[in-house]
Amino acid sequence: SMGLFVLFFGSKKCYENVAHHTIWMGPRYKELLEDIFDKYHLSEDFSIYLHRPTCTDKSFAPKNHDSFYALVPVPNLKGDQNWSELKEEFSKRILNALDKTILPGINVNSEEIFCMTPEDFKADYRTPFGSGFSIAPILTQSAWFRTHNQDDRYKNLFYVGAGTHPGAGVPGVINSAKVVESILYDD
């Protein structure tokens, strides 16, 4: 799958009008996906998923502060990006984009900034090519077509995770574990 650049940051200002989940689409969404998946090219533009946990749980930040992470799809490590050289500048580009759109003033109010790159995903989570997700989100690798939770050959071998049935993401992984639990208790 694609890589992810995840920028974590706090804010000395509360952004009460920003939802818990916000998606900001770049100007060339389709072409951006081609750059990421087909060319492994890091484009000048990007799209952002912005997560603001303090919207629903104030304990994620000190009083009158906010916390965020910005998840940006990027090429995985099949591309030739040197993330140790790029991450500081790319972080600034993300904050600049947010400052001009969703989070006015974030450039002067941000604090406690750190990031994860595809290199971190590979080193910390051992994901192939620093991928941020499991298998590619195409029809033949979705839902029922994903690896099933019980091995066909070894009946006491079970699979749970983002690359297994029913799907990716935390809800999919939890449901995958529930499927395996029901198989185990049915046997």
LUMLOZA-140589 format. One record per atom (N, C-alpha, C): residue number from 1; residue in one letter; z, y, x. Coordinates in nm, 3 decimals, decimal comma. Layout:
BEGIN
NUM / A / Z / Y / X
...
***
This chain:
BEGIN
1 / S / 0,000 / -0,119 / 0,084
1 / S / 0,000 / 0,000 / 0,000
1 / S / 0,000 / 0,124 / 0,088
2 / M / 0,003 / 0,238 / 0,026
2 / M / 0,005 / 0,365 / 0,099
2 / M / 0,139 / 0,382 / 0,170
3 / G / 0,142 / 0,477 / 0,260
3 / G / 0,267 / 0,516 / 0,322
3 / G / 0,333 / 0,625 / 0,240
4 / L / 0,456 / 0,655 / 0,276
4 / L / 0,528 / 0,764 / 0,210
4 / L / 0,591 / 0,853 / 0,314
5 / F / 0,589 / 0,981 / 0,286
5 / F / 0,666 / 1,079 / 0,361
5 / F / 0,771 / 1,127 / 0,263
6 / V / 0,898 / 1,105 / 0,294
6 / V / 1,005 / 1,144 / 0,203
6 / V / 1,090 / 1,250 / 0,271
7 / L / 1,093 / 1,368 / 0,211
7 / L / 1,169 / 1,481 / 0,264
7 / L / 1,295 / 1,499 / 0,179
8 / F / 1,410 / 1,481 / 0,242
8 / F / 1,539 / 1,499 / 0,176
8 / F / 1,593 / 1,636 / 0,214
9 / F / 1,646 / 1,709 / 0,116
9 / F / 1,701 / 1,840 / 0,148
9 / F / 1,798 / 1,886 / 0,041
10 / G / 1,891 / 1,968 / 0,084
10 / G / 1,982 / 2,033 / -0,007
10 / G / 1,942 / 2,177 / -0,024
11 / S / 2,005 / 2,242 / -0,121
11 / S / 1,976 / 2,383 / -0,146
11 / S / 2,106 / 2,457 / -0,171
12 / K / 2,116 / 2,576 / -0,114
12 / K / 2,231 / 2,663 / -0,136
12 / K / 2,220 / 2,735 / -0,271
13 / K / 2,118 / 2,702 / -0,346
13 / K / 2,091 / 2,763 / -0,476
13 / K / 2,067 / 2,651 / -0,577
14 / C / 2,111 / 2,671 / -0,700
14 / C / 2,083 / 2,574 / -0,807
14 / C / 1,950 / 2,609 / -0,875
15 / Y / 1,874 / 2,509 / -0,903
15 / Y / 1,747 / 2,525 / -0,974
15 / Y / 1,761 / 2,458 / -1,110
16 / E / 1,833 / 2,524 / -1,199
16 / E / 1,867 / 2,468 / -1,330
16 / E / 1,745 / 2,435 / -1,416
17 / N / 1,634 / 2,503 / -1,395
17 / N / 1,515 / 2,480 / -1,477
17 / N / 1,426 / 2,367 / -1,425
18 / V / 1,465 / 2,303 / -1,316
18 / V / 1,386 / 2,192 / -1,261
18 / V / 1,442 / 2,061 / -1,316
19 / A / 1,354 / 1,978 / -1,368
19 / A / 1,394 / 1,851 / -1,428
19 / A / 1,440 / 1,750 / -1,323
20 / H / 1,496 / 1,641 / -1,369
20 / H / 1,539 / 1,533 / -1,280
20 / H / 1,418 / 1,476 / -1,204
21 / H / 1,307 / 1,457 / -1,274
21 / H / 1,183 / 1,406 / -1,214
21 / H / 1,071 / 1,506 / -1,241
22 / T / 1,001 / 1,545 / -1,136
22 / T / 0,888 / 1,638 / -1,150
22 / T / 0,773 / 1,586 / -1,065
23 / I / 0,654 / 1,587 / -1,122
23 / I / 0,535 / 1,549 / -1,046
23 / I / 0,447 / 1,672 / -1,034
24 / W / 0,412 / 1,705 / -0,911
24 / W / 0,324 / 1,817 / -0,882
24 / W / 0,196 / 1,760 / -0,823
25 / M / 0,087 / 1,777 / -0,895
25 / M / -0,042 / 1,721 / -0,853
25 / M / -0,117 / 1,823 / -0,769
26 / G / -0,166 / 1,777 / -0,656
26 / G / -0,249 / 1,861 / -0,571
26 / G / -0,384 / 1,886 / -0,637
27 / P / -0,463 / 1,975 / -0,580
27 / P / -0,590 / 2,015 / -0,642
27 / P / -0,699 / 1,907 / -0,640
28 / R / -0,690 / 1,811 / -0,549
28 / R / -0,796 / 1,710 / -0,536
28 / R / -0,738 / 1,570 / -0,553
29 / Y / -0,682 / 1,541 / -0,666
29 / Y / -0,607 / 1,417 / -0,681
29 / Y / -0,691 / 1,293 / -0,647
30 / K / -0,808 / 1,279 / -0,707
30 / K / -0,891 / 1,159 / -0,683
30 / K / -0,934 / 1,152 / -0,537
31 / E / -0,981 / 1,261 / -0,482
31 / E / -1,025 / 1,263 / -0,343
31 / E / -0,907 / 1,238 / -0,248
32 / L / -0,790 / 1,287 / -0,286
32 / L / -0,670 / 1,264 / -0,205
32 / L / -0,639 / 1,115 / -0,196
33 / L / -0,650 / 1,045 / -0,307
33 / L / -0,627 / 0,900 / -0,306
33 / L / -0,729 / 0,828 / -0,218
34 / E / -0,854 / 0,874 / -0,221
34 / E / -0,955 / 0,816 / -0,132
34 / E / -0,920 / 0,841 / 0,014
35 / D / -0,874 / 0,962 / 0,044
35 / D / -0,832 / 0,993 / 0,182
35 / D / -0,720 / 0,899 / 0,226
36 / I / -0,623 / 0,876 / 0,139
36 / I / -0,507 / 0,795 / 0,173
36 / I / -0,542 / 0,647 / 0,183
37 / F / -0,607 / 0,592 / 0,080
37 / F / -0,629 / 0,448 / 0,073
37 / F / -0,753 / 0,400 / 0,149
38 / D / -0,859 / 0,479 / 0,149
38 / D / -0,985 / 0,433 / 0,208
38 / D / -1,007 / 0,483 / 0,350
39 / K / -0,968 / 0,607 / 0,376
39 / K / -0,996 / 0,668 / 0,507
39 / K / -0,873 / 0,674 / 0,598
40 / Y / -0,755 / 0,649 / 0,543
40 / Y / -0,628 / 0,661 / 0,618
40 / Y / -0,618 / 0,798 / 0,684
41 / H / -0,660 / 0,899 / 0,609
41 / H / -0,666 / 1,037 / 0,659
41 / H / -0,555 / 1,119 / 0,594
42 / L / -0,482 / 1,195 / 0,673
42 / L / -0,381 / 1,286 / 0,621
42 / L / -0,449 / 1,418 / 0,586
43 / S / -0,458 / 1,447 / 0,458
43 / S / -0,527 / 1,566 / 0,410
43 / S / -0,440 / 1,690 / 0,423
44 / E / -0,506 / 1,804 / 0,416
44 / E / -0,433 / 1,931 / 0,416
44 / E / -0,356 / 1,950 / 0,286
45 / D / -0,410 / 1,900 / 0,176
45 / D / -0,342 / 1,911 / 0,047
45 / D / -0,268 / 1,780 / 0,018
46 / F / -0,180 / 1,782 / -0,080
46 / F / -0,103 / 1,663 / -0,115
46 / F / -0,048 / 1,678 / -0,255
47 / S / 0,005 / 1,569 / -0,307
47 / S / 0,078 / 1,570 / -0,434
47 / S / 0,223 / 1,534 / -0,403
48 / I / 0,313 / 1,574 / -0,491
48 / I / 0,456 / 1,555 / -0,466
48 / I / 0,525 / 1,499 / -0,590
49 / Y / 0,607 / 1,399 / -0,569
49 / Y / 0,706 / 1,358 / -0,669
49 / Y / 0,838 / 1,420 / -0,622
50 / L / 0,897 / 1,505 / -0,704
50 / L / 1,022 / 1,573 / -0,669
50 / L / 1,136 / 1,515 / -0,752
51 / H / 1,239 / 1,469 / -0,683
51 / H / 1,356 / 1,411 / -0,748
51 / H / 1,474 / 1,506 / -0,730
52 / R / 1,538 / 1,539 / -0,840
52 / R / 1,655 / 1,628 / -0,839
52 / R / 1,772 / 1,556 / -0,906
53 / P / 1,845 / 1,474 / -0,833
53 / P / 1,954 / 1,397 / -0,895
53 / P / 2,066 / 1,484 / -0,950
54 / T / 2,084 / 1,604 / -0,896
54 / T / 2,190 / 1,692 / -0,944
54 / T / 2,165 / 1,742 / -1,086
55 / C / 2,046 / 1,722 / -1,136
55 / C / 2,016 / 1,758 / -1,275
55 / C / 2,104 / 1,679 / -1,371
56 / T / 2,130 / 1,554 / -1,337
56 / T / 2,209 / 1,468 / -1,426
56 / T / 2,343 / 1,426 / -1,367
57 / D / 2,363 / 1,449 / -1,238
57 / D / 2,490 / 1,412 / -1,174
57 / D / 2,525 / 1,517 / -1,069
58 / K / 2,611 / 1,609 / -1,107
58 / K / 2,647 / 1,722 / -1,020
58 / K / 2,717 / 1,678 / -0,891
59 / S / 2,765 / 1,555 / -0,884
59 / S / 2,835 / 1,508 / -0,764
59 / S / 2,741 / 1,488 / -0,645
60 / F / 2,611 / 1,500 / -0,667
60 / F / 2,515 / 1,484 / -0,558
60 / F / 2,508 / 1,606 / -0,467
61 / A / 2,576 / 1,713 / -0,502
61 / A / 2,574 / 1,834 / -0,417
61 / A / 2,703 / 1,912 / -0,442
62 / P / 2,742 / 1,996 / -0,344
62 / P / 2,859 / 2,083 / -0,367
62 / P / 2,832 / 2,178 / -0,484
63 / K / 2,938 / 2,234 / -0,537
63 / K / 2,927 / 2,327 / -0,650
63 / K / 2,830 / 2,440 / -0,615
64 / N / 2,745 / 2,475 / -0,711
64 / N / 2,644 / 2,581 / -0,697
64 / N / 2,537 / 2,548 / -0,592
65 / H / 2,520 / 2,422 / -0,561
65 / H / 2,415 / 2,375 / -0,471
65 / H / 2,331 / 2,271 / -0,545
66 / D / 2,222 / 2,232 / -0,485
66 / D / 2,135 / 2,130 / -0,542
66 / D / 2,095 / 2,031 / -0,433
67 / S / 2,049 / 1,914 / -0,475
67 / S / 1,994 / 1,817 / -0,379
67 / S / 1,862 / 1,764 / -0,433
68 / F / 1,773 / 1,734 / -0,340
68 / F / 1,637 / 1,691 / -0,375
68 / F / 1,586 / 1,589 / -0,275
69 / Y / 1,484 / 1,516 / -0,319
69 / Y / 1,393 / 1,458 / -0,223
69 / Y / 1,253 / 1,474 / -0,277
70 / A / 1,161 / 1,499 / -0,186
70 / A / 1,020 / 1,513 / -0,219
70 / A / 0,947 / 1,394 / -0,159
71 / L / 0,885 / 1,315 / -0,244
71 / L / 0,811 / 1,197 / -0,201
71 / L / 0,662 / 1,232 / -0,202
72 / V / 0,598 / 1,220 / -0,087
72 / V / 0,457 / 1,257 / -0,075
72 / V / 0,378 / 1,134 / -0,029
73 / P / 0,279 / 1,090 / -0,108
73 / P / 0,194 / 0,979 / -0,064
73 / P / 0,112 / 1,020 / 0,058
74 / V / 0,112 / 0,935 / 0,160
74 / V / 0,038 / 0,960 / 0,284
74 / V / -0,027 / 0,828 / 0,328
75 / P / -0,118 / 0,834 / 0,425
75 / P / -0,176 / 0,709 / 0,476
75 / P / -0,068 / 0,622 / 0,541
76 / N / -0,086 / 0,491 / 0,531
76 / N / 0,005 / 0,403 / 0,604
76 / N / -0,033 / 0,405 / 0,753
77 / L / 0,028 / 0,320 / 0,831
77 / L / 0,009 / 0,325 / 0,977
77 / L / -0,126 / 0,270 / 1,024
78 / K / -0,214 / 0,233 / 0,932
78 / K / -0,352 / 0,201 / 0,973
78 / K / -0,424 / 0,328 / 1,016
79 / G / -0,373 / 0,442 / 0,974
79 / G / -0,428 / 0,571 / 1,017
79 / G / -0,379 / 0,604 / 1,157
80 / D / -0,432 / 0,711 / 1,213
80 / D / -0,397 / 0,745 / 1,351
80 / D / -0,300 / 0,863 / 1,360
81 / Q / -0,218 / 0,883 / 1,257
81 / Q / -0,123 / 0,993 / 1,257
81 / Q / -0,007 / 0,961 / 1,353
82 / N / 0,033 / 1,060 / 1,429
82 / N / 0,151 / 1,048 / 1,514
82 / N / 0,265 / 1,119 / 1,442
83 / W / 0,343 / 1,043 / 1,365
83 / W / 0,443 / 1,103 / 1,278
83 / W / 0,555 / 1,171 / 1,354
84 / S / 0,585 / 1,126 / 1,475
84 / S / 0,690 / 1,195 / 1,551
84 / S / 0,647 / 1,337 / 1,586
85 / E / 0,517 / 1,358 / 1,602
85 / E / 0,465 / 1,493 / 1,628
85 / E / 0,440 / 1,571 / 1,499
86 / L / 0,407 / 1,502 / 1,391
86 / L / 0,368 / 1,567 / 1,266
86 / L / 0,483 / 1,600 / 1,172
87 / K / 0,593 / 1,528 / 1,180
87 / K / 0,692 / 1,535 / 1,073
87 / K / 0,754 / 1,673 / 1,053
88 / E / 0,778 / 1,748 / 1,159
88 / E / 0,838 / 1,880 / 1,142
88 / E / 0,743 / 1,976 / 1,070
89 / E / 0,618 / 1,979 / 1,114
89 / E / 0,518 / 2,066 / 1,052
89 / E / 0,490 / 2,022 / 0,908
90 / F / 0,481 / 1,891 / 0,884
90 / F / 0,454 / 1,841 / 0,749
90 / F / 0,572 / 1,875 / 0,656
91 / S / 0,693 / 1,867 / 0,706
91 / S / 0,811 / 1,907 / 0,627
91 / S / 0,800 / 2,053 / 0,585
92 / K / 0,760 / 2,139 / 0,677
92 / K / 0,743 / 2,282 / 0,647
92 / K / 0,635 / 2,303 / 0,542
93 / R / 0,525 / 2,228 / 0,552
93 / R / 0,417 / 2,241 / 0,454
93 / R / 0,465 / 2,204 / 0,314
94 / I / 0,545 / 2,099 / 0,306
94 / I / 0,598 / 2,057 / 0,176
94 / I / 0,691 / 2,165 / 0,120
95 / L / 0,783 / 2,213 / 0,202
95 / L / 0,875 / 2,318 / 0,156
95 / L / 0,799 / 2,445 / 0,118
96 / N / 0,695 / 2,480 / 0,193
96 / N / 0,614 / 2,598 / 0,158
96 / N / 0,547 / 2,579 / 0,022
97 / A / 0,492 / 2,460 / -0,003
97 / A / 0,428 / 2,433 / -0,132
97 / A / 0,530 / 2,442 / -0,245
98 / L / 0,648 / 2,386 / -0,224
98 / L / 0,753 / 2,392 / -0,326
98 / L / 0,802 / 2,534 / -0,346
99 / D / 0,811 / 2,611 / -0,239
99 / D / 0,854 / 2,751 / -0,246
99 / D / 0,759 / 2,834 / -0,332
100 / K / 0,630 / 2,802 / -0,324
100 / K / 0,528 / 2,878 / -0,399
100 / K / 0,515 / 2,830 / -0,543
101 / T / 0,574 / 2,717 / -0,578
101 / T / 0,552 / 2,660 / -0,711
101 / T / 0,683 / 2,631 / -0,784
102 / I / 0,742 / 2,518 / -0,759
102 / I / 0,854 / 2,465 / -0,837
102 / I / 0,989 / 2,523 / -0,795
103 / L / 1,006 / 2,549 / -0,665
103 / L / 1,136 / 2,591 / -0,612
103 / L / 1,127 / 2,725 / -0,538
104 / P / 1,104 / 2,835 / -0,610
104 / P / 1,095 / 2,964 / -0,542
104 / P / 1,222 / 2,993 / -0,462
105 / G / 1,204 / 3,035 / -0,337
105 / G / 1,317 / 3,067 / -0,251
105 / G / 1,372 / 2,949 / -0,173
106 / I / 1,311 / 2,832 / -0,185
106 / I / 1,365 / 2,715 / -0,116
106 / I / 1,356 / 2,728 / 0,036
107 / N / 1,259 / 2,801 / 0,086
107 / N / 1,249 / 2,817 / 0,231
107 / N / 1,373 / 2,883 / 0,291
108 / V / 1,432 / 2,977 / 0,221
108 / V / 1,552 / 3,043 / 0,274
108 / V / 1,680 / 2,976 / 0,226
109 / N / 1,671 / 2,892 / 0,124
109 / N / 1,791 / 2,828 / 0,069
109 / N / 1,808 / 2,682 / 0,106
110 / S / 1,710 / 2,623 / 0,173
110 / S / 1,721 / 2,480 / 0,205
110 / S / 1,819 / 2,457 / 0,319
111 / E / 1,882 / 2,340 / 0,315
111 / E / 1,978 / 2,301 / 0,418
111 / E / 1,983 / 2,148 / 0,426
112 / E / 2,039 / 2,098 / 0,535
112 / E / 2,055 / 1,953 / 0,553
112 / E / 1,923 / 1,879 / 0,531
113 / I / 1,822 / 1,917 / 0,605
113 / I / 1,687 / 1,862 / 0,588
113 / I / 1,667 / 1,744 / 0,683
114 / F / 1,617 / 1,634 / 0,628
114 / F / 1,574 / 1,522 / 0,712
114 / F / 1,463 / 1,448 / 0,638
115 / C / 1,390 / 1,364 / 0,709
115 / C / 1,275 / 1,299 / 0,647
115 / C / 1,263 / 1,154 / 0,690
116 / M / 1,181 / 1,080 / 0,616
116 / M / 1,140 / 0,945 / 0,651
116 / M / 0,988 / 0,944 / 0,652
117 / T / 0,930 / 0,880 / 0,753
117 / T / 0,785 / 0,869 / 0,766
117 / T / 0,747 / 0,721 / 0,755
118 / P / 0,617 / 0,691 / 0,750
118 / P / 0,578 / 0,550 / 0,754
118 / P / 0,634 / 0,476 / 0,875
119 / E / 0,651 / 0,545 / 0,987
119 / E / 0,712 / 0,480 / 1,105
119 / E / 0,855 / 0,435 / 1,074
120 / D / 0,928 / 0,516 / 0,999
120 / D / 1,065 / 0,478 / 0,960
120 / D / 1,065 / 0,359 / 0,864
121 / F / 0,971 / 0,358 / 0,770
121 / F / 0,962 / 0,245 / 0,677
121 / F / 0,935 / 0,115 / 0,753
122 / K / 0,849 / 0,122 / 0,854
122 / K / 0,820 / 0,002 / 0,933
122 / K / 0,942 / -0,040 / 1,015
123 / A / 1,007 / 0,055 / 1,082
123 / A / 1,121 / 0,024 / 1,168
123 / A / 1,245 / -0,018 / 1,089
124 / D / 1,275 / 0,054 / 0,981
124 / D / 1,399 / 0,030 / 0,907
124 / D / 1,388 / -0,082 / 0,804
125 / Y / 1,270 / -0,095 / 0,742
125 / Y / 1,254 / -0,191 / 0,632
125 / Y / 1,152 / -0,301 / 0,663
126 / R / 1,092 / -0,293 / 0,780
126 / R / 0,993 / -0,392 / 0,825
126 / R / 0,875 / -0,406 / 0,727
127 / T / 0,836 / -0,296 / 0,667
127 / T / 0,722 / -0,301 / 0,576
127 / T / 0,593 / -0,302 / 0,657
128 / P / 0,496 / -0,383 / 0,616
128 / P / 0,368 / -0,387 / 0,689
128 / P / 0,302 / -0,250 / 0,692
129 / F / 0,264 / -0,206 / 0,809
129 / F / 0,196 / -0,077 / 0,829
129 / F / 0,279 / 0,042 / 0,779
130 / G / 0,409 / 0,025 / 0,767
130 / G / 0,494 / 0,134 / 0,719
130 / G / 0,470 / 0,168 / 0,574
131 / S / 0,424 / 0,072 / 0,497
131 / S / 0,394 / 0,095 / 0,355
131 / S / 0,520 / 0,133 / 0,279
132 / G / 0,503 / 0,220 / 0,182
132 / G / 0,615 / 0,264 / 0,100
132 / G / 0,639 / 0,176 / -0,020
133 / F / 0,542 / 0,094 / -0,052
133 / F / 0,553 / 0,005 / -0,167
133 / F / 0,511 / -0,134 / -0,125
134 / S / 0,500 / -0,220 / -0,218
134 / S / 0,460 / -0,357 / -0,188
134 / S / 0,308 / -0,366 / -0,194
135 / I / 0,257 / -0,464 / -0,267
135 / I / 0,113 / -0,484 / -0,275
135 / I / 0,044 / -0,367 / -0,344
136 / A / -0,085 / -0,357 / -0,324
136 / A / -0,161 / -0,244 / -0,378
136 / A / -0,158 / -0,243 / -0,531
137 / P / -0,153 / -0,125 / -0,592
137 / P / -0,148 / -0,115 / -0,737
137 / P / -0,286 / -0,127 / -0,801
138 / I / -0,344 / -0,246 / -0,787
138 / I / -0,473 / -0,273 / -0,850
138 / I / -0,453 / -0,381 / -0,956
139 / L / -0,546 / -0,393 / -1,050
139 / L / -0,529 / -0,484 / -1,163
139 / L / -0,499 / -0,627 / -1,119
140 / T / -0,571 / -0,678 / -1,019
140 / T / -0,553 / -0,818 / -0,979
140 / T / -0,424 / -0,842 / -0,901
141 / Q / -0,345 / -0,737 / -0,878
141 / Q / -0,215 / -0,753 / -0,814
141 / Q / -0,106 / -0,689 / -0,899
142 / S / -0,131 / -0,678 / -1,028
142 / S / -0,036 / -0,615 / -1,119
142 / S / 0,021 / -0,716 / -1,217
143 / A / 0,140 / -0,687 / -1,265
143 / A / 0,207 / -0,763 / -1,372
143 / A / 0,196 / -0,914 / -1,351
144 / W / 0,129 / -0,984 / -1,442
144 / W / 0,120 / -1,131 / -1,438
144 / W / 0,050 / -1,182 / -1,312
145 / F / -0,036 / -1,102 / -1,254
145 / F / -0,112 / -1,145 / -1,136
145 / F / -0,030 / -1,138 / -1,007
146 / R / 0,086 / -1,078 / -1,010
146 / R / 0,172 / -1,073 / -0,892
146 / R / 0,227 / -1,212 / -0,862
147 / T / 0,281 / -1,228 / -0,742
147 / T / 0,346 / -1,353 / -0,706
147 / T / 0,452 / -1,383 / -0,811
148 / H / 0,451 / -1,507 / -0,860
148 / H / 0,550 / -1,544 / -0,962
148 / H / 0,685 / -1,570 / -0,896
149 / N / 0,788 / -1,571 / -0,977
149 / N / 0,923 / -1,575 / -0,925
149 / N / 0,967 / -1,712 / -0,875
150 / Q / 0,902 / -1,818 / -0,920
150 / Q / 0,935 / -1,952 / -0,872
150 / Q / 0,813 / -2,008 / -0,800
151 / D / 0,836 / -2,061 / -0,681
151 / D / 0,728 / -2,115 / -0,601
151 / D / 0,666 / -2,236 / -0,670
152 / D / 0,533 / -2,247 / -0,665
152 / D / 0,463 / -2,360 / -0,729
152 / D / 0,492 / -2,492 / -0,658
153 / R / 0,509 / -2,488 / -0,529
153 / R / 0,524 / -2,611 / -0,451
153 / R / 0,671 / -2,651 / -0,434
154 / Y / 0,754 / -2,554 / -0,398
154 / Y / 0,896 / -2,581 / -0,372
154 / Y / 0,977 / -2,526 / -0,489
155 / K / 1,017 / -2,612 / -0,579
155 / K / 1,079 / -2,570 / -0,704
155 / K / 1,215 / -2,503 / -0,685
156 / N / 1,276 / -2,518 / -0,568
156 / N / 1,404 / -2,450 / -0,544
156 / N / 1,387 / -2,325 / -0,459
157 / L / 1,264 / -2,273 / -0,449
157 / L / 1,234 / -2,149 / -0,377
157 / L / 1,195 / -2,042 / -0,478
158 / F / 1,265 / -1,928 / -0,472
158 / F / 1,244 / -1,821 / -0,569
158 / F / 1,214 / -1,690 / -0,498
159 / Y / 1,140 / -1,603 / -0,565
159 / Y / 1,100 / -1,475 / -0,508
159 / Y / 1,148 / -1,362 / -0,599
160 / V / 1,207 / -1,261 / -0,537
160 / V / 1,252 / -1,141 / -0,608
160 / V / 1,210 / -1,023 / -0,524
161 / G / 1,159 / -0,918 / -0,587
161 / G / 1,127 / -0,798 / -0,511
161 / G / 1,013 / -0,720 / -0,571
162 / A / 0,976 / -0,614 / -0,501
162 / A / 0,874 / -0,522 / -0,551
162 / A / 0,737 / -0,586 / -0,558
163 / G / 0,709 / -0,689 / -0,477
163 / G / 0,578 / -0,752 / -0,477
163 / G / 0,567 / -0,872 / -0,568
164 / T / 0,672 / -0,899 / -0,645
164 / T / 0,671 / -1,014 / -0,734
164 / T / 0,661 / -0,970 / -0,878
165 / H / 0,640 / -1,067 / -0,966
165 / H / 0,636 / -1,041 / -1,109
165 / H / 0,774 / -0,993 / -1,153
166 / P / 0,793 / -0,890 / -1,234
166 / P / 0,693 / -0,821 / -1,312
166 / P / 0,633 / -0,697 / -1,247
167 / G / 0,696 / -0,640 / -1,144
167 / G / 0,634 / -0,521 / -1,086
167 / G / 0,722 / -0,448 / -0,988
168 / A / 0,669 / -0,334 / -0,943
168 / A / 0,733 / -0,255 / -0,837
168 / A / 0,835 / -0,158 / -0,894
169 / G / 0,902 / -0,091 / -0,804
169 / G / 1,002 / 0,008 / -0,841
169 / G / 1,135 / -0,059 / -0,870
170 / V / 1,239 / 0,020 / -0,876
170 / V / 1,373 / -0,034 / -0,900
170 / V / 1,380 / -0,112 / -1,032
171 / P / 1,328 / -0,059 / -1,144
171 / P / 1,334 / -0,138 / -1,267
171 / P / 1,261 / -0,272 / -1,254
172 / G / 1,146 / -0,271 / -1,187
172 / G / 1,072 / -0,396 / -1,167
172 / G / 1,147 / -0,495 / -1,082
173 / V / 1,213 / -0,448 / -0,977
173 / V / 1,291 / -0,536 / -0,890
173 / V / 1,410 / -0,593 / -0,967
174 / I / 1,477 / -0,511 / -1,045
174 / I / 1,591 / -0,560 / -1,125
174 / I / 1,543 / -0,663 / -1,226
175 / N / 1,430 / -0,636 / -1,293
175 / N / 1,377 / -0,733 / -1,388
175 / N / 1,333 / -0,861 / -1,318
176 / S / 1,280 / -0,848 / -1,197
176 / S / 1,242 / -0,965 / -1,118
176 / S / 1,365 / -1,052 / -1,092
177 / A / 1,476 / -0,989 / -1,057
177 / A / 1,600 / -1,063 / -1,035
177 / A / 1,649 / -1,129 / -1,164
178 / K / 1,633 / -1,062 / -1,276
178 / K / 1,674 / -1,120 / -1,405
178 / K / 1,589 / -1,241 / -1,439
179 / V / 1,459 / -1,236 / -1,408
179 / V / 1,372 / -1,352 / -1,432
179 / V / 1,421 / -1,471 / -1,351
180 / V / 1,449 / -1,448 / -1,222
180 / V / 1,499 / -1,557 / -1,137
180 / V / 1,633 / -1,609 / -1,189
181 / E / 1,720 / -1,518 / -1,231
181 / E / 1,848 / -1,562 / -1,287
181 / E / 1,827 / -1,653 / -1,407
182 / S / 1,735 / -1,615 / -1,496
182 / S / 1,712 / -1,697 / -1,616
182 / S / 1,650 / -1,832 / -1,578
183 / I / 1,564 / -1,835 / -1,477
183 / I / 1,507 / -1,962 / -1,431
183 / I / 1,618 / -2,052 / -1,378
184 / L / 1,706 / -1,995 / -1,297
184 / L / 1,815 / -2,074 / -1,238
184 / L / 1,908 / -2,130 / -1,346
185 / Y / 1,941 / -2,049 / -1,445
185 / Y / 2,032 / -2,096 / -1,549
185 / Y / 1,964 / -2,188 / -1,649
186 / D / 1,831 / -2,180 / -1,661
186 / D / 1,758 / -2,271 / -1,749
186 / D / 1,748 / -2,410 / -1,688
187 / D / 1,749 / -2,417 / -1,553
187 / D / 1,737 / -2,547 / -1,485
187 / D / 1,865 / -2,618 / -1,492
***
